[in-house]
């Protein structure tokens, strides 16, 4: 019934005793593995919450794309900068996101990275979001696991619009 603390208290020196000892040992092993799994799950959950907290508290836009091209994560900064609702993008194809951005530069970055299948690319781009100009530094990279198998594509971007406007104002002065 799932009670891994149960033990058969009989001690014998025959085959039945061997079977009882093996059964009790099996319960000990199962109990130990269950506790180990619960501990690993709690640690994994703690790390996930920490990662989500960090992603939501930074001003840098972050988007994760899984191998199939589905957007798995988009933080609040990315949503704000791109004026895109997370619910309208997360779980959907990255092509829908590219369609909303309407940027040939971003499309060429994605194409370049997908053709190579590995590596990273960084570029400063100028796009228009809902009619307003936006200058972004975009960094895209592929992330692989310890066996060098592709896991996700990471897109990170910073809004440079105010910096560039300040530089232009200083240049005109």
Secondary structure, 3 states (H helix, E strand, C coil): CCCCCCCCCCCCCCHHHHHHHHHHHHHHHHHHHHHHHHHHHHHHHHHHHHHHHHHHHCCCEEEEEECCCEEEEECHHHHHHHCCCHHHCCCCEHHHHHHHHCCHHHHHHHHHHHHHCCCEEEEEEEEEECCEEEEEEEEEEEEECCCCCEEEEEEEEEECHHHHHHHHHHHHC
